[in-house]
Amino acid sequence: MPRRAPPPLAPLALLATLAAAPGCKVDFIDIGAAFTIADAAWFAEEETLFVFYEAEAAQGLGADTVIELTFTTDDGVVDWTAIDSFSPVHPHVPADCGPDRRCGSTSLHVPREPRDVAVRLRYHRDGALTLDPVTRLNIIGPGPAHTHRSLLVYGVFAEDARSVQWRARHRFPTLRNEEAQRLGLRRRFTIDRIRPEATAPDPEALANPWLYGAPCPSAPPLDWATVDTTDRAAFSPEALPAAAFDAAALCARATVQDPTGPFEAPAHARKNPEVRPAVPLRRSPIREATPVKYLLAICDRPISATHRQMQEQRLLMQGIEPICLDDFAAPSQADALVDMLLARWRRDLETVRAGGRDMILAAAVHHDDRRLSTTLERAIAALLATENDRNTPRLAGAFLLDSYPYEVTQATVGASTIWCPSSLDLDLEDLDALDPAELPASGVASLVCALPDIPQLRPRPLRPRRAPHPAQPPAVPRLHRHLLRRRSRPHVRAHLQGPRAPPRRRTPPPPALRPRDLLQRRGHHRRRRRRLLLLLCRGRNPKRRLPRRRQRRPAPRRRAPRLARPGRRRHVPARARLRLPLPARDRVRRRRRHRRHRLRRHPPARHRHRRRPGLRQHHLAHRRVPLRPHAHPLPPLLRPPHLRRRRRLPDRRPLRRHLPHELLQARLPAPRRPGVPP
Amino acid sequence: MTPKLPILLLIPALAAAQPPAPAPDPRPEPDPALEALRTPFEALTERAIGRTSRRVRYDWRAATLEAGLLGGLPAELNNFDSLRAGAFVRVPVSGFLLGLEATYVWVWGSESSDKLALTPYRQPGRPDRVELDATFTLPLAEGIVTAWPAFMPAAQLVLQSHAHLRYLLYPGGFDDLDFVDTLRALFSGSLTDEEIANLEDERLPGMQIDPGRIAALVGLGADLYFQSGLFFRHEILIAVPLFAPLTESELGLGLELNLATGISF
């Protein structure tokens, strides 16, 4: 047997390798360095030049990369010098901005106003290539301390108003306090001569929110220790003495170190304002009433279980004991019904009233006598007449879920009662003609709260849906379709349905196959080739019927042999060759194809009898059970019309081959009862 | 006991009694359908000769284990130099060899990389590392050869093809990583940002750390076995960027020359 040619994997792997290889030599990669911060600020009063920088790059800013600074003053030109080479006048800690960043700051004593201040990055200490950003320079001249100095000092009280924390705040034109702190700048300040002050200066009047530099009163200082720190904030270790509880603030002398010497300015710590609720007590005018529920129903005879179930469900009164109205159905018993309901309701209201909340009478009326509603209105009117004169807690109103619409006649009842019908006697077409002014007091509410019964869910058989036609309007909801089908005006139908979709064209049936087409199919081609092969080998009559092959289960279709068959190449998408993830649509198709393939090879148990019907028939015949358990016991002519159609049985040939001759003659013996002789 | 003797005595008698049958045709009609399945006698002879002509000086296929030391010169196509040394073990399995290698690679810069460090450009490379290789060796041809000088005994030469799956382990890359992050990094195809940050101090000037963690190499080599089991090996491997789309490696192709010696048990 000739060996099949292996797939050309080696050339494909070589091509894939060459395609994946960017080149023989490894390329140079630009590190992409850039400055994110390159700022400088010079404060005239402090004679200090502050420089902040931050540069980033993708793997390239190592220890040999340096940041350089240059500036010019009237005293001379400071050429490009590594920033690390300068001696800062303030503490600067190394800043860690990440592995691919370089950031920091410095402060220099520059007595005269600088100009041409620039920062640059030299890629290597010994290299000549630099990265020159645009450096922003800000000059801050002399002025008030809280606006023209680089550091403010203020204090804040703790929550207990006894401890004070003194804080320093960097103040730069282009950087926030946190950024200056992150870039390594630290300032040293000292707090001493702390003394209370009865009234704190007004920050708004001084336009000084931190009150830095505002004068301190001449009061004796507290016996507190001096606070000296380079941190951003530090607590005074002492607590506020009792004698200073009434003080509104504390004032201290804050000393900041400058290149020119210590700078002293008052720093204030104001107490936290005492706050209290603007509204001492909030009252809500809306309070939920306690529902007192009743189910008034006809108990002796059933009217509609579904309707009653709906009423109980809507008013949340499942399991409640009903008040039977059977004995009061006669018109002569109307007064007795009113008296009975009044006695029951008043008794229950007094019990619930002890809870201190208003009440609402919620009643579901399940009946089929429209005259009963009039009697109920009389009872409610009598109940409300006494309850309206009471103060809270009282009966605030009533809600009745009636089986029929009812028009309340008494004004006192209509003002505080919602008489909700289960259905409306109005047509939708009559709604437009309805005048709201003519409605009774509870008419609008009755129309709004009309509730239908609970519909019975009847699942219909599943069927695939087609995609809507592009020209077809969106689907009309089922309720609208129902209403439109029953009664509606033509213009409403046209508005909801929109323009009609064009008639759908039917796809023409495929042309009939010719014999040549049949021969070109795979099976015919294979059989013809086999016949010709036998003819060549044995020299016999090709028209002789070939011996029947042994029946066996067809082998599952595999792809690999089809791939290797000469003269036939299976198309493999490029995405599959490159092992790229398939789109979601293709994945779903592949999953379905695999599922169908798996079902063909390993069908589930409930489907196996379809593949081997003979065995099943044989098995069932020996067990003497009806051949078709699902068959109707009556003959087809006596069955209902929808059951007359006989189910098509599978092929009988396997049955004839497997069953013995006696069974074939007897066809299907009638099922016998055990113990009864045939 | 079956009585065979009477039967044997009856056969000549029956043969003498029957008339002589016509002689069969010595050359039956050939079946043309079997022509495609016939194999010439010359081809069968050649195959037999090829199979039986393999002389064995040392049967490495019968060995249990091979172990040894190796050194190599990896030549990544960048401006950094490397040298590797380590140990290996191999096991003969069904006519081929499966093995494991563990080597340490020293990397240093060159004058070109130093000059490159003065510029804003960097070149992908790998700092000092440990390389773990899973090797597959397939013998292609072998035979007995004589060695020079003359006092050297004859040896068995095996020409082999190699395939290596390499896992790179950077010792300092897992600093400051917790257990979960370390596990995640170990099973990641490329170096994590934390590892690259940790390796910043190990990075040579002008080097950009290549994020690839696994690599594939293929090549050819030869083993020279002596009768005692001592063997020498050399191999030339080509690093193929099969995993480059997965590992984001930018090194591409590369060469590697390895020399090894060991003993086969």
HADDOCK unambig.tbl for C-alpha pairs under 7 A between the chains (distance, minus, plus):
assign (segid A and resid 1 and name CA) (segid B and resid 37 and name CA) 6.62 0.50 0.50
assign (segid A and resid 17 and name CA) (segid B and resid 240 and name CA) 6.28 0.50 0.50
assign (segid A and resid 17 and name CA) (segid B and resid 241 and name CA) 6.14 0.50 0.50
assign (segid A and resid 17 and name CA) (segid B and resid 242 and name CA) 5.91 0.50 0.50
assign (segid A and resid 20 and name CA) (segid B and resid 241 and name CA) 6.28 0.50 0.50
assign (segid A and resid 20 and name CA) (segid B and resid 242 and name CA) 6.92 0.50 0.50
assign (segid A and resid 20 and name CA) (segid B and resid 244 and name CA) 6.91 0.50 0.50
assign (segid A and resid 21 and name CA) (segid B and resid 241 and name CA) 5.91 0.50 0.50
assign (segid A and resid 21 and name CA) (segid B and resid 252 and name CA) 4.95 0.50 0.50
assign (segid A and resid 21 and name CA) (segid B and resid 253 and name CA) 6.46 0.50 0.50
assign (segid A and resid 22 and name CA) (segid B and resid 252 and name CA) 6.11 0.50 0.50
assign (segid A and resid 23 and name CA) (segid B and resid 252 and name CA) 6.60 0.50 0.50
assign (segid A and resid 24 and name CA) (segid B and resid 77 and name CA) 6.89 0.50 0.50
assign (segid A and resid 24 and name CA) (segid B and resid 252 and name CA) 6.83 0.50 0.50
assign (segid A and resid 24 and name CA) (segid B and resid 253 and name CA) 5.89 0.50 0.50
assign (segid A and resid 25 and name CA) (segid B and resid 77 and name CA) 5.10 0.50 0.50
assign (segid A and resid 25 and name CA) (segid B and resid 78 and name CA) 6.47 0.50 0.50
assign (segid A and resid 26 and name CA) (segid B and resid 77 and name CA) 5.72 0.50 0.50
assign (segid A and resid 26 and name CA) (segid B and resid 78 and name CA) 5.35 0.50 0.50
assign (segid A and resid 26 and name CA) (segid B and resid 123 and name CA) 6.90 0.50 0.50
assign (segid A and resid 26 and name CA) (segid B and resid 124 and name CA) 6.97 0.50 0.50
assign (segid A and resid 26 and name CA) (segid B and resid 251 and name CA) 5.72 0.50 0.50
assign (segid A and resid 27 and name CA) (segid B and resid 123 and name CA) 6.34 0.50 0.50
assign (segid A and resid 28 and name CA) (segid B and resid 121 and name CA) 5.87 0.50 0.50
assign (segid A and resid 28 and name CA) (segid B and resid 122 and name CA) 5.46 0.50 0.50
assign (segid A and resid 28 and name CA) (segid B and resid 123 and name CA) 4.77 0.50 0.50
assign (segid A and resid 29 and name CA) (segid B and resid 121 and name CA) 5.25 0.50 0.50
assign (segid A and resid 29 and name CA) (segid B and resid 122 and name CA) 5.12 0.50 0.50
assign (segid A and resid 29 and name CA) (segid B and resid 123 and name CA) 5.94 0.50 0.50
assign (segid A and resid 30 and name CA) (segid B and resid 120 and name CA) 5.91 0.50 0.50
assign (segid A and resid 30 and name CA) (segid B and resid 121 and name CA) 4.39 0.50 0.50
assign (segid A and resid 30 and name CA) (segid B and resid 122 and name CA) 6.27 0.50 0.50
assign (segid A and resid 31 and name CA) (segid B and resid 120 and name CA) 5.94 0.50 0.50
assign (segid A and resid 31 and name CA) (segid B and resid 121 and name CA) 5.74 0.50 0.50
assign (segid A and resid 31 and name CA) (segid B and resid 122 and name CA) 6.54 0.50 0.50
assign (segid A and resid 59 and name CA) (segid B and resid 208 and name CA) 5.93 0.50 0.50
assign (segid A and resid 99 and name CA) (segid B and resid 197 and name CA) 5.30 0.50 0.50
assign (segid A and resid 123 and name CA) (segid B and resid 118 and name CA) 6.08 0.50 0.50
assign (segid A and resid 123 and name CA) (segid B and resid 119 and name CA) 6.21 0.50 0.50
assign (segid A and resid 123 and name CA) (segid B and resid 120 and name CA) 6.07 0.50 0.50
assign (segid A and resid 124 and name CA) (segid B and resid 117 and name CA) 6.67 0.50 0.50
assign (segid A and resid 124 and name CA) (segid B and resid 118 and name CA) 4.92 0.50 0.50
assign (segid A and resid 126 and name CA) (segid B and resid 118 and name CA) 6.80 0.50 0.50
assign (segid A and resid 127 and name CA) (segid B and resid 118 and name CA) 4.55 0.50 0.50
assign (segid A and resid 129 and name CA) (segid B and resid 119 and name CA) 6.09 0.50 0.50
assign (segid A and resid 537 and name CA) (segid B and resid 33 and name CA) 5.73 0.50 0.50
